[in-house]
């Protein structure tokens, strides 16, 4: 297996995770997102297939992400995780896992967990952007996975949505 940063010259080997949106992003959008500086996509490939992929984007957690922009709730939920010497900010830097897909033949074998663990290490041991959190707009069918990985819900206002905004506090490592 090999970890490859996607660029326009990289061949994307066969991949199917069973989700048309995730498959479509990889084959139709990932290279354009990279050249447009919107996201960086990484592939995990073997000789024949793309085993998994994930895409990073810059993000922030803001007081407006909490239902109604309630600043007090925001400080209670997120600001309380941070040192107070600089005062209370209205947003904090994060890296977003914009997409994460695992090939059907590798599901249930720990690949998603490995990607999350890699991301945590990458942004704590090798932090390139000064982020405090990892965020994800998790699909409903992935919520339990992210909960097991230590992610928390930022708000309850998206309970009925197709995706839920979740965060992981990197400082807790």
ABEGO torsion letter per residue (X at the ends): XBBBBBBAABBBBBBBAGBAAAAAAAAAAAAAAAAAGABBBBBBBBAABBABBBBBBBBBBBAAABBGGBAAAAAAAAAAABBAAAEBBABBBBBBBABBBBBAAABGAGAAAAAAAAAAAAAAAABAAGBABBBBBBBAAAAAAAAAAGBBBABAAAAABABBBBBBBAAAX
